[in-house]
């Protein structure tokens, strides 16, 4: 199981094996959030391991 922490502090468990699966599972758009594991920025192709803790952080832009 993967531990998923959201920006609002909510924590959930997920059985996703890749970041791409995580996007699909939570219905997230790749360009609206970033996913980090520790201090490592993950791409949609990165694999997730049992026990990983990842944070989903919204991307903020403005102009």
SVG drawing of the C-alpha trace seen along z (x, -y; Angstrom):
<svg xmlns="http://www.w3.org/2000/svg" viewBox="-11 -39 26 42">
<polyline fill="none" stroke="black" stroke-width="0.4" points="0.0,0.0 1.1,-3.5 0.4,-6.3 -0.9,-9.4 -0.9,-12.8 -2.9,-15.7 -2.2,-19.4 -5.2,-19.7 -3.6,-17.2 -5.9,-14.3 -4.1,-11.0 -5.3,-7.9 -4.0,-4.5 -3.7,-3.4 -2.6,-0.2 -1.2,-2.1 2.0,-0.8 2.9,-3.9 2.3,-7.6 0.2,-7.4 -2.1,-4.9 -2.3,-7.4 -3.4,-10.1 -6.2,-7.9 -7.2,-6.5 -7.8,-10.0 -8.9,-11.5 -6.1,-14.1 -4.7,-16.0 -1.0,-15.7 -0.5,-19.4 -2.5,-20.4 -0.5,-18.7 3.0,-17.5 3.8,-14.3 6.8,-14.0 8.3,-11.2 10.6,-12.6 12.5,-15.3 12.2,-13.6 9.8,-15.0 8.1,-12.1 7.0,-11.7 4.0,-9.7 6.3,-6.9 7.9,-6.5 7.1,-3.2 5.8,-3.2 6.8,-0.7 4.8,0.8 5.3,-1.5 6.1,-4.6 4.7,-7.9 3.9,-10.5 2.5,-14.0 0.2,-15.4 0.7,-19.2 -1.4,-21.5 0.4,-23.6 -0.4,-27.3 0.1,-29.7 -0.8,-33.2 0.0,-36.2"/>
</svg>
